[in-house]
Amino acid sequence: MSETIESYKLGKIQVTVSKTEKPNRLLISCFDGEFKSEFTVSEYEFQNYRRLMNQKITRAFSGESEED
């Protein structure tokens, strides 16, 4: 079982950050009560691009297009 590093809410979306078996990789799990999504990021990406990642998660769960 993976070890949870952090857990937080983005509006109604529950985000859980866990370690993976691969070094320097983190599993991001998102659940809004209906839909679940998981993806991996590097520790560097999580530490340095967390705000951008959170914006993409929020957009994805709201159904907005990622194109600007």
HELIX and SHEET records of a PDB file:
HELIX    1   1 GLU A   43  ASN A   48  1                                   6    
HELIX    2   2 ARG A   50  SER A   62  1                                  13    
SHEET    1   A 4 THR A   4  LEU A  10  0                                        
SHEET    2   A 4 ILE A  13  LYS A  19 -1                                        
SHEET    3   A 4 ARG A  25  PHE A  31 -1                                        
SHEET    4   A 4 LYS A  36  SER A  42 -1                                        
END                                                                             
